[in-house]
Amino acid sequence: MSNEFRLGGDLAVNRLGFGTMRLPSKEGMGGPARDPETGRAVLRRAVELGVNHIDTADFYFSAGGAVRANTLMREALHPYASDLVIATKVGPVIRDGGLHHAAPADMRGLVEANLEGLGVDRLDLVYLRIGPMEPPRGESLADRFEALTALREEGLIRHLGLSNVDADHLAEARAIAPVVAVQNEFHAAKRNDVELLAVCEEADIAFVPFFPLGGGRELDDERLAKVAARHGATVAQIGLAWLLASSPVTLAIPGTGSLSHVEDNMAAAGITLTEEDLADLS
């Protein structure tokens, strides 16, 4: 199985990338700030190790907005390498101490905030994120997706994606404009979206799990531990290797604020799971 995937048919990325959510804060979005210099060092090291697909968002920031993921990206990596693909997402807005969802009229401002924060004239990939953690069944995304489609037609966005959606949402969006990637929670301990993954594979749409290592909840799974022992690897590394082996359209974007962890995560790209391993992990 190839280690490369072409997002939208034209953006070649290594299937093991990096997510920036953990860079600004020690405790998720809005938590106590991490040292920004460490965040910049992690980003530079990730790129040195072969990352050319980074997932970020303007709403990834520490308490009070003191440290922001997009700012760290710009400070560490700008001017960006020609082969670096940056994906961001819009939809949630943090105000009044809580998470709210943007209206169609808000999309331009959210896209422009990402353009400014990252220091670019066009965004490679923008996901429309809907709902909190589980896809909101029966909720239309058409008006919001149409607003993003208009911004793509203006040239501010290259490709569009969806996050936290179900198959009906994907079909609704694809009737409006091409969708090149879907980002839902999916990992070895949560495999609810195997049917949606199959839809993406059939359409050559990237499937990009958020929380690929459990989102702060350890992947405590005897199957993973058994295969990890066989390879002399960590459970996290086998979790990432399993994601990459699950489908040729699956991309992994593990995030961390630690230099040692980013090195461990990237080593997962060198693990090839055998038929016996995959049977044990099924």
C-alpha positions in Angstrom: 0.0 0.0 0.0 1.4 3.4 -1.0 2.6 5.8 1.7 1.4 8.7 -0.4 -2.1 10.0 -1.2 -3.2 12.7 -3.6 -5.7 15.0 -1.9 -8.2 16.2 -4.5 -6.1 14.4 -7.1 -3.4 17.1 -7.2 -1.9 17.6 -3.7 0.5 14.7 -2.9 0.9 14.1 0.8 2.6 11.5 2.9 -0.2 9.5 4.6 1.3 10.1 8.1 1.0 13.8 8.9 0.7 16.0 12.0 -2.1 17.7 13.9 -1.5 21.0 15.7 -4.3 20.9 18.3 -2.0 20.0 21.2 0.7 22.6 20.4 -0.8 25.7 22.1 -2.1 24.2 25.3 -1.4 21.4 27.8 -5.1 20.5 28.3 -6.8 20.8 25.0 -8.3 23.9 23.4 -8.3 26.9 25.8 -6.2 25.3 28.5 -2.9 26.5 30.1 -0.4 27.6 27.5 2.6 25.5 26.5 6.0 27.0 25.8 5.7 28.4 22.2 9.3 27.7 21.4 8.7 24.0 22.1 5.7 24.1 19.7 7.8 25.7 17.0 10.5 23.1 17.5 8.0 20.2 17.3 6.7 21.6 14.0 10.2 21.9 12.5 11.1 18.4 13.6 7.9 17.0 12.2 8.7 18.5 8.8 12.3 17.2 9.1 10.9 13.7 9.6 8.8 13.8 6.4 5.6 15.5 7.4 4.1 17.4 4.5 0.5 17.5 5.6 -0.4 19.5 8.7 -3.9 19.9 10.1 -4.6 23.0 12.1 -7.4 25.5 13.0 -7.7 29.1 14.0 -9.6 28.0 17.1 -6.7 26.0 18.4 -5.3 28.3 21.1 -4.4 28.4 24.8 -6.3 30.3 27.5 -6.8 33.9 26.5 -5.4 33.2 23.1 -1.8 33.7 24.3 -0.5 30.8 22.1 -2.2 30.0 18.8 -1.5 27.0 16.6 -1.6 29.1 13.3 0.8 31.6 14.7 3.2 28.9 15.7 2.9 27.5 12.1 3.7 30.8 10.6 6.6 31.5 12.9 8.1 28.1 12.6 7.6 27.2 8.9 6.9 30.3 6.9 7.8 30.7 4.0 6.3 27.2 3.6 7.9 24.5 1.6 6.3 24.1 -1.8 5.2 20.6 -1.0 3.6 21.4 2.4 -0.1 21.0 2.4 -1.9 22.8 5.2 -5.5 21.8 6.1 -7.6 23.9 8.4 -11.2 23.8 9.6 -14.0 26.3 10.2 -17.4 26.1 11.8 -16.9 26.2 15.6 -16.3 29.5 17.3 -15.3 29.9 20.9 -17.0 32.8 22.7 -18.5 33.5 26.1 -16.5 30.6 27.5 -18.2 28.0 25.2 -18.2 26.4 21.8 -20.8 27.8 19.3 -21.4 27.1 15.7 -20.9 29.7 13.0 -23.6 30.8 10.5 -23.1 30.9 6.7 -22.5 34.6 7.0 -19.6 34.0 9.3 -17.6 31.7 6.9 -15.8 34.5 5.2 -14.5 36.0 8.4 -13.4 32.5 9.6 -11.5 31.8 6.4 -9.9 35.2 6.4 -8.7 34.7 10.0 -7.0 31.5 8.9 -5.4 33.2 5.9 -4.0 35.9 8.1 -2.9 33.7 10.9 -1.1 31.3 8.5 0.3 34.1 6.3 -1.1 32.7 3.0 -3.2 33.9 0.2 -5.1 30.7 -0.4 -5.9 27.7 1.9 -5.0 24.3 0.5 -7.9 22.5 2.3 -10.7 23.8 4.5 -13.0 21.4 6.4 -16.5 22.5 7.4 -16.8 21.1 10.9 -20.3 20.5 12.3 -21.6 19.3 15.6 -19.7 18.8 18.9 -18.3 15.3 19.0 -20.9 13.0 17.3 -22.3 13.9 13.9 -25.6 15.7 14.3 -28.0 13.4 12.5 -30.5 15.0 10.2 -28.9 18.5 10.4 -28.4 20.1 7.0 -25.0 21.6 6.2 -26.0 22.9 2.8 -26.1 26.7 3.5 -22.7 26.6 5.3 -21.1 24.5 2.6 -22.5 26.7 -0.1 -20.8 29.7 1.6 -17.5 27.9 1.6 -18.0 26.9 -2.0 -18.4 30.6 -2.9 -15.1 31.4 -1.2 -13.4 28.5 -3.1 -14.7 30.0 -6.4 -13.2 33.3 -5.4 -9.8 31.6 -5.1 -9.4 31.7 -1.3 -9.7 28.0 -0.9 -8.3 25.2 -3.1 -10.2 22.2 -1.8 -13.1 21.5 0.6 -13.6 18.8 3.2 -16.1 17.9 5.9 -15.6 17.1 9.6 -17.8 15.2 12.1 -20.3 14.1 9.5 -22.3 11.1 8.4 -22.9 9.6 5.0 -26.0 11.8 4.4 -24.0 14.9 5.1 -21.3 13.8 2.7 -23.9 13.1 0.0 -25.6 16.5 0.6 -22.2 18.3 0.3 -21.1 16.4 -2.8 -24.3 17.6 -4.6 -23.0 21.1 -4.1 -19.2 20.9 -4.7 -16.4 18.3 -4.7 -15.4 17.0 -1.2 -11.8 15.8 -1.1 -11.5 14.7 2.6 -13.6 13.7 5.6 -12.3 14.1 9.1 -14.2 12.1 11.8 -13.2 10.5 15.1 -11.8 7.0 14.3 -9.2 4.9 15.8 -8.4 1.3 16.8 -10.7 1.5 19.8 -13.6 3.3 18.0 -14.4 1.9 14.6 -18.0 3.2 14.2 -17.3 4.8 10.8 -16.2 1.7 8.8 -19.2 2.2 6.4 -18.4 5.9 5.8 -14.7 4.9 5.3 -15.9 2.5 2.6 -17.8 5.3 0.9 -14.7 7.5 0.9 -12.6 4.7 -0.5 -15.0 4.1 -3.3 -14.9 7.9 -4.2 -11.2 8.3 -3.6 -11.9 10.8 -0.8 -9.3 11.0 2.0 -10.5 9.8 5.4 -8.5 11.7 8.0 -9.3 10.5 11.6 -9.1 13.1 14.3 -8.0 11.6 17.7 -6.2 8.8 15.8 -4.6 7.7 19.2 -7.8 8.0 21.3 -7.9 11.8 21.9 -6.1 11.6 25.3 -7.6 8.3 26.2 -5.0 5.6 26.0 -5.5 2.9 23.4 -5.8 0.2 26.1 -6.4 -2.8 23.8 -4.9 -6.3 24.3 -4.9 -6.8 20.5 -2.7 -3.7 20.0 -0.4 -4.7 22.8 0.1 -8.2 21.4 1.1 -6.8 17.9 3.2 -4.1 19.5 5.2 -6.7 21.4 5.7 -8.7 18.2 7.2 -5.6 16.4 9.1 -4.2 19.4 6.9 -1.1 19.0 4.6 1.0 21.2 0.8 0.5 21.3 0.5 4.0 19.8 2.7 3.2 16.9 0.7 0.1 16.1 -2.5 2.1 16.4 -1.2 4.5 13.7 0.1 1.6 11.6 -3.3 0.0 11.8 -5.0 3.2 10.6 -2.7 3.4 7.6 -3.3 -0.3 6.8 -7.1 0.0 7.1 -7.5 1.7 3.7 -5.4 3.3 1.0 -7.4 6.6 1.5 -6.8 6.8 5.3 -4.4 9.6 6.5 -3.2 9.9 10.1 -2.6 13.2 11.8 -1.4 12.5 15.3 -0.7 15.6 17.3 1.7 16.2 20.2 3.5 19.0 22.1 6.5 16.7 22.7 9.6 16.3 20.5 10.1 12.7 21.6 6.5 11.8 20.9 6.6 13.3 17.4 9.6 11.2 16.7 7.9 8.1 18.1 4.7 8.8 16.1 6.6 9.3 12.8 8.4 6.0 13.3 5.1 4.2 12.8 5.4 4.9 9.1 8.1 2.3 9.0 6.0 -0.5 10.5 4.4 -2.9 8.0 1.7 -5.0 9.5 1.5 -8.6 8.4 -1.6 -10.6 7.6 -1.3 -12.2 11.0 -1.1 -8.8 12.6 -4.2 -7.5 10.8 -6.1 -10.7 11.8 -5.2 -10.2 15.4 -6.3 -6.5 15.2 -9.6 -7.2 13.4 
